[in-house]
Amino acid sequence: MTEPAETRLKRLRMRSMRRGIKEMDILLMRFSEARLATLTPAELDLYEVLLEENDQDLYQWVTGQTDPPEHLAPLIAQVRAVSTG
């Protein structure tokens, strides 16, 4: 059974704001509010992969302290763009 798009977006929004560290809660919640509804199904799949990553790694990637894995780099760039406004 396929998950309805609206349900998927709600689930991803919840996962975006219920992270391990507050900084990632804030960064990913901002991104989810600004862009989640505009992502393609393939981009949403990749966002789910991103949400499985360790918060400390994610924070370093988004803030530019370390380079993200190549497959996540375009999505990390989008998160960074939203977070820097």
LUMDOGU-337993 format. One record per atom (N, C-alpha, C, O): residue number from 0; residue in one letter; x, y, z. Coordinates in steps of 0.2 Angstrom, whole numbers. Layout:
// residues N
+-----+-----+-------+-------+-------+
!   n ! res !    px !    py !    pz !
+-----+-----+-------+-------+-------+
! NUM !   A !     X !     Y !     Z !
...
+-----+-----+-------+-------+-------+
// end
This chain:
// residues 85
+-----+-----+-------+-------+-------+
!   n ! res !    px !    py !    pz !
+-----+-----+-------+-------+-------+
!   0 !   M !     4 !    -6 !     0 !
!   0 !   M !     0 !     0 !     0 !
!   0 !   M !     4 !     6 !     0 !
!   0 !   M !     9 !     7 !     4 !
!   1 !   T !     3 !    11 !    -4 !
!   1 !   T !     7 !    17 !    -5 !
!   1 !   T !     4 !    22 !     0 !
!   1 !   T !    -2 !    23 !     1 !
!   2 !   E !     9 !    26 !     3 !
!   2 !   E !     7 !    31 !     8 !
!   2 !   E !     5 !    37 !     4 !
!   2 !   E !     8 !    39 !     0 !
!   3 !   P !    -1 !    40 !     6 !
!   3 !   P !    -3 !    46 !     3 !
!   3 !   P !     2 !    52 !     4 !
!   3 !   P !     5 !    52 !     9 !
!   4 !   A !     2 !    56 !    -1 !
!   4 !   A !     7 !    61 !    -1 !
!   4 !   A !     7 !    66 !     5 !
!   4 !   A !    12 !    68 !     8 !
!   5 !   E !     1 !    68 !     7 !
!   5 !   E !     0 !    72 !    13 !
!   5 !   E !     2 !    69 !    19 !
!   5 !   E !     5 !    72 !    23 !
!   6 !   T !     1 !    62 !    20 !
!   6 !   T !     3 !    59 !    26 !
!   6 !   T !    11 !    58 !    26 !
!   6 !   T !    14 !    59 !    31 !
!   7 !   R !    14 !    57 !    20 !
!   7 !   R !    21 !    57 !    20 !
!   7 !   R !    24 !    63 !    22 !
!   7 !   R !    29 !    64 !    25 !
!   8 !   L !    21 !    69 !    19 !
!   8 !   L !    24 !    76 !    21 !
!   8 !   L !    23 !    77 !    28 !
!   8 !   L !    28 !    80 !    31 !
!   9 !   K !    18 !    75 !    31 !
!   9 !   K !    17 !    76 !    39 !
!   9 !   K !    22 !    72 !    42 !
!   9 !   K !    25 !    74 !    47 !
!  10 !   R !    23 !    66 !    40 !
!  10 !   R !    28 !    62 !    44 !
!  10 !   R !    35 !    64 !    43 !
!  10 !   R !    39 !    64 !    48 !
!  11 !   L !    37 !    67 !    37 !
!  11 !   L !    43 !    70 !    36 !
!  11 !   L !    44 !    76 !    40 !
!  11 !   L !    50 !    78 !    43 !
!  12 !   R !    39 !    80 !    41 !
!  12 !   R !    39 !    86 !    45 !
!  12 !   R !    41 !    84 !    52 !
!  12 !   R !    45 !    88 !    56 !
!  13 !   M !    37 !    79 !    55 !
!  13 !   M !    38 !    77 !    62 !
!  13 !   M !    45 !    75 !    63 !
!  13 !   M !    48 !    77 !    68 !
!  14 !   R !    48 !    71 !    58 !
!  14 !   R !    55 !    68 !    59 !
!  14 !   R !    60 !    74 !    58 !
!  14 !   R !    65 !    73 !    61 !
!  15 !   S !    58 !    79 !    55 !
!  15 !   S !    62 !    85 !    54 !
!  15 !   S !    63 !    89 !    61 !
!  15 !   S !    68 !    92 !    62 !
!  16 !   M !    58 !    89 !    65 !
!  16 !   M !    58 !    93 !    71 !
!  16 !   M !    59 !    89 !    77 !
!  16 !   M !    60 !    92 !    82 !
!  17 !   R !    60 !    82 !    76 !
!  17 !   R !    61 !    78 !    82 !
!  17 !   R !    68 !    75 !    81 !
!  17 !   R !    68 !    69 !    80 !
!  18 !   R !    73 !    79 !    82 !
!  18 !   R !    80 !    76 !    80 !
!  18 !   R !    83 !    75 !    87 !
!  18 !   R !    80 !    76 !    92 !
!  19 !   G !    90 !    74 !    87 !
!  19 !   G !    94 !    73 !    93 !
!  19 !   G !    97 !    79 !    96 !
!  19 !   G !    98 !    79 !   102 !
!  20 !   I !    98 !    84 !    91 !
!  20 !   I !   101 !    90 !    94 !
!  20 !   I !    96 !    96 !    92 !
!  20 !   I !    94 !    96 !    86 !
!  21 !   K !    96 !   101 !    96 !
!  21 !   K !    91 !   107 !    95 !
!  21 !   K !    93 !   110 !    88 !
!  21 !   K !    88 !   112 !    84 !
!  22 !   E !    99 !   111 !    87 !
!  22 !   E !   101 !   115 !    81 !
!  22 !   E !    98 !   112 !    74 !
!  22 !   E !    96 !   115 !    70 !
!  23 !   M !    99 !   105 !    74 !
!  23 !   M !    96 !   101 !    68 !
!  23 !   M !    88 !   102 !    68 !
!  23 !   M !    85 !   102 !    63 !
!  24 !   D !    85 !   102 !    74 !
!  24 !   D !    78 !   103 !    74 !
!  24 !   D !    76 !   109 !    71 !
!  24 !   D !    72 !   109 !    66 !
!  25 !   I !    80 !   115 !    72 !
!  25 !   I !    78 !   121 !    70 !
!  25 !   I !    80 !   121 !    62 !
!  25 !   I !    76 !   124 !    58 !
!  26 !   L !    86 !   119 !    60 !
!  26 !   L !    88 !   119 !    53 !
!  26 !   L !    83 !   115 !    49 !
!  26 !   L !    81 !   117 !    43 !
!  27 !   L !    82 !   109 !    51 !
!  27 !   L !    77 !   105 !    47 !
!  27 !   L !    70 !   107 !    47 !
!  27 !   L !    66 !   106 !    42 !
!  28 !   M !    68 !   109 !    52 !
!  28 !   M !    61 !   112 !    53 !
!  28 !   M !    60 !   118 !    48 !
!  28 !   M !    55 !   118 !    44 !
!  29 !   R !    65 !   122 !    48 !
!  29 !   R !    64 !   128 !    43 !
!  29 !   R !    64 !   125 !    36 !
!  29 !   R !    60 !   128 !    32 !
!  30 !   F !    68 !   121 !    34 !
!  30 !   F !    69 !   118 !    28 !
!  30 !   F !    62 !   114 !    26 !
!  30 !   F !    59 !   115 !    21 !
!  31 !   S !    59 !   110 !    30 !
!  31 !   S !    53 !   107 !    29 !
!  31 !   S !    47 !   111 !    28 !
!  31 !   S !    43 !   110 !    24 !
!  32 !   E !    47 !   117 !    32 !
!  32 !   E !    42 !   122 !    31 !
!  32 !   E !    42 !   125 !    24 !
!  32 !   E !    37 !   127 !    21 !
!  33 !   A !    48 !   127 !    22 !
!  33 !   A !    50 !   131 !    16 !
!  33 !   A !    49 !   127 !    10 !
!  33 !   A !    47 !   129 !     5 !
!  34 !   R !    52 !   121 !    10 !
!  34 !   R !    53 !   117 !     4 !
!  34 !   R !    50 !   110 !     3 !
!  34 !   R !    49 !   108 !    -3 !
!  35 !   L !    48 !   107 !     8 !
!  35 !   L !    46 !   100 !     8 !
!  35 !   L !    41 !    99 !     3 !
!  35 !   L !    41 !    94 !    -1 !
!  36 !   A !    36 !   103 !     3 !
!  36 !   A !    30 !   102 !    -2 !
!  36 !   A !    32 !   103 !    -9 !
!  36 !   A !    28 !   101 !   -13 !
!  37 !   T !    38 !   106 !   -10 !
!  37 !   T !    39 !   107 !   -17 !
!  37 !   T !    44 !   102 !   -20 !
!  37 !   T !    46 !   102 !   -26 !
!  38 !   L !    47 !    97 !   -16 !
!  38 !   L !    51 !    92 !   -18 !
!  38 !   L !    48 !    87 !   -22 !
!  38 !   L !    42 !    85 !   -21 !
!  39 !   T !    51 !    84 !   -27 !
!  39 !   T !    49 !    78 !   -31 !
!  39 !   T !    49 !    72 !   -27 !
!  39 !   T !    52 !    72 !   -21 !
!  40 !   P !    45 !    67 !   -29 !
!  40 !   P !    45 !    60 !   -25 !
!  40 !   P !    53 !    58 !   -24 !
!  40 !   P !    54 !    55 !   -19 !
!  41 !   A !    57 !    58 !   -29 !
!  41 !   A !    64 !    56 !   -29 !
!  41 !   A !    68 !    60 !   -23 !
!  41 !   A !    72 !    58 !   -20 !
!  42 !   E !    66 !    67 !   -23 !
!  42 !   E !    70 !    71 !   -18 !
!  42 !   E !    67 !    69 !   -11 !
!  42 !   E !    71 !    70 !    -6 !
!  43 !   L !    61 !    68 !   -11 !
!  43 !   L !    58 !    66 !    -4 !
!  43 !   L !    61 !    59 !    -2 !
!  43 !   L !    63 !    58 !     4 !
!  44 !   D !    62 !    55 !    -7 !
!  44 !   D !    66 !    48 !    -5 !
!  44 !   D !    73 !    50 !    -2 !
!  44 !   D !    75 !    47 !     3 !
!  45 !   L !    76 !    55 !    -5 !
!  45 !   L !    83 !    57 !    -3 !
!  45 !   L !    83 !    60 !     4 !
!  45 !   L !    87 !    59 !     8 !
!  46 !   Y !    78 !    64 !     5 !
!  46 !   Y !    77 !    68 !    11 !
!  46 !   Y !    76 !    62 !    17 !
!  46 !   Y !    78 !    63 !    22 !
!  47 !   E !    72 !    57 !    15 !
!  47 !   E !    71 !    52 !    20 !
!  47 !   E !    78 !    49 !    22 !
!  47 !   E !    80 !    47 !    28 !
!  48 !   V !    82 !    48 !    17 !
!  48 !   V !    89 !    45 !    18 !
!  48 !   V !    93 !    50 !    22 !
!  48 !   V !    97 !    48 !    27 !
!  49 !   L !    93 !    56 !    21 !
!  49 !   L !    96 !    62 !    25 !
!  49 !   L !    94 !    61 !    32 !
!  49 !   L !    98 !    62 !    36 !
!  50 !   L !    87 !    60 !    33 !
!  50 !   L !    85 !    60 !    40 !
!  50 !   L !    88 !    54 !    44 !
!  50 !   L !    87 !    54 !    50 !
!  51 !   E !    90 !    49 !    41 !
!  51 !   E !    93 !    43 !    44 !
!  51 !   E !   100 !    45 !    46 !
!  51 !   E !   103 !    41 !    50 !
!  52 !   E !   103 !    50 !    44 !
!  52 !   E !   110 !    52 !    46 !
!  52 !   E !   111 !    54 !    53 !
!  52 !   E !   106 !    57 !    56 !
!  53 !   N !   117 !    54 !    55 !
!  53 !   N !   118 !    56 !    62 !
!  53 !   N !   118 !    64 !    62 !
!  53 !   N !   120 !    67 !    58 !
!  54 !   D !   115 !    66 !    68 !
!  54 !   D !   114 !    73 !    68 !
!  54 !   D !   120 !    77 !    68 !
!  54 !   D !   121 !    83 !    65 !
!  55 !   Q !   126 !    75 !    72 !
!  55 !   Q !   132 !    78 !    72 !
!  55 !   Q !   135 !    79 !    65 !
!  55 !   Q !   138 !    84 !    63 !
!  56 !   D !   134 !    73 !    61 !
!  56 !   D !   137 !    74 !    54 !
!  56 !   D !   133 !    79 !    50 !
!  56 !   D !   135 !    83 !    46 !
!  57 !   L !   126 !    78 !    51 !
!  57 !   L !   122 !    83 !    47 !
!  57 !   L !   123 !    90 !    48 !
!  57 !   L !   124 !    94 !    44 !
!  58 !   Y !   124 !    92 !    55 !
!  58 !   Y !   126 !    98 !    57 !
!  58 !   Y !   132 !   101 !    54 !
!  58 !   Y !   133 !   106 !    51 !
!  59 !   Q !   137 !    97 !    54 !
!  59 !   Q !   144 !    98 !    50 !
!  59 !   Q !   143 !    99 !    43 !
!  59 !   Q !   146 !   104 !    40 !
!  60 !   W !   139 !    95 !    40 !
!  60 !   W !   138 !    96 !    32 !
!  60 !   W !   134 !   103 !    31 !
!  60 !   W !   136 !   106 !    26 !
!  61 !   V !   129 !   104 !    35 !
!  61 !   V !   124 !   110 !    33 !
!  61 !   V !   128 !   116 !    35 !
!  61 !   V !   128 !   121 !    31 !
!  62 !   T !   132 !   116 !    40 !
!  62 !   T !   136 !   122 !    42 !
!  62 !   T !   143 !   123 !    38 !
!  62 !   T !   146 !   128 !    39 !
!  63 !   G !   144 !   118 !    34 !
!  63 !   G !   150 !   118 !    29 !
!  63 !   G !   157 !   116 !    33 !
!  63 !   G !   162 !   118 !    30 !
!  64 !   Q !   156 !   114 !    39 !
!  64 !   Q !   162 !   111 !    42 !
!  64 !   Q !   166 !   106 !    39 !
!  64 !   Q !   172 !   105 !    39 !
!  65 !   T !   162 !   101 !    36 !
!  65 !   T !   164 !    95 !    32 !
!  65 !   T !   160 !    95 !    26 !
!  65 !   T !   154 !    97 !    26 !
!  66 !   D !   163 !    91 !    21 !
!  66 !   D !   159 !    90 !    15 !
!  66 !   D !   154 !    84 !    16 !
!  66 !   D !   156 !    79 !    19 !
!  67 !   P !   148 !    85 !    13 !
!  67 !   P !   143 !    80 !    14 !
!  67 !   P !   145 !    74 !     8 !
!  67 !   P !   149 !    75 !     4 !
!  68 !   P !   142 !    68 !     9 !
!  68 !   P !   143 !    63 !     4 !
!  68 !   P !   140 !    66 !    -2 !
!  68 !   P !   135 !    70 !    -3 !
!  69 !   E !   143 !    64 !    -8 !
!  69 !   E !   141 !    66 !   -14 !
!  69 !   E !   134 !    65 !   -16 !
!  69 !   E !   131 !    70 !   -19 !
!  70 !   H !   131 !    60 !   -14 !
!  70 !   H !   124 !    59 !   -16 !
!  70 !   H !   119 !    63 !   -12 !
!  70 !   H !   113 !    64 !   -14 !
!  71 !   L !   121 !    66 !    -6 !
!  71 !   L !   117 !    71 !    -2 !
!  71 !   L !   119 !    78 !    -3 !
!  71 !   L !   115 !    82 !    -1 !
!  72 !   A !   124 !    79 !    -7 !
!  72 !   A !   127 !    86 !    -8 !
!  72 !   A !   121 !    91 !   -10 !
!  72 !   A !   121 !    97 !    -7 !
!  73 !   P !   118 !    89 !   -16 !
!  73 !   P !   113 !    94 !   -18 !
!  73 !   P !   107 !    96 !   -13 !
!  73 !   P !   105 !   102 !   -12 !
!  74 !   L !   105 !    91 !    -9 !
!  74 !   L !   100 !    92 !    -4 !
!  74 !   L !   103 !    96 !     2 !
!  74 !   L !    99 !   100 !     4 !
!  75 !   I !   109 !    94 !     4 !
!  75 !   I !   112 !    98 !     9 !
!  75 !   I !   113 !   105 !     7 !
!  75 !   I !   112 !   110 !    11 !
!  76 !   A !   114 !   107 !     1 !
!  76 !   A !   115 !   114 !    -2 !
!  76 !   A !   108 !   117 !    -1 !
!  76 !   A !   108 !   123 !     1 !
!  77 !   Q !   103 !   114 !    -2 !
!  77 !   Q !    96 !   117 !    -2 !
!  77 !   Q !    94 !   118 !     6 !
!  77 !   Q !    92 !   124 !     7 !
!  78 !   V !    96 !   114 !    10 !
!  78 !   V !    95 !   115 !    17 !
!  78 !   V !    99 !   121 !    20 !
!  78 !   V !    97 !   125 !    23 !
!  79 !   R !   105 !   121 !    17 !
!  79 !   R !   110 !   127 !    19 !
!  79 !   R !   107 !   133 !    17 !
!  79 !   R !   107 !   138 !    20 !
!  80 !   A !   105 !   133 !    10 !
!  80 !   A !   102 !   139 !     7 !
!  80 !   A !    96 !   142 !    12 !
!  80 !   A !    95 !   148 !    13 !
!  81 !   V !    92 !   138 !    14 !
!  81 !   V !    86 !   140 !    18 !
!  81 !   V !    88 !   142 !    25 !
!  81 !   V !    85 !   147 !    27 !
!  82 !   S !    93 !   139 !    27 !
!  82 !   S !    95 !   140 !    34 !
!  82 !   S !    99 !   147 !    34 !
!  82 !   S !    99 !   150 !    40 !
!  83 !   T !   102 !   149 !    29 !
!  83 !   T !   106 !   155 !    29 !
!  83 !   T !   101 !   161 !    26 !
!  83 !   T !   104 !   167 !    26 !
!  84 !   G !    95 !   159 !    24 !
!  84 !   G !    90 !   164 !    22 !
!  84 !   G !    92 !   168 !    16 !
!  84 !   G !    88 !   172 !    14 !
+-----+-----+-------+-------+-------+
// end
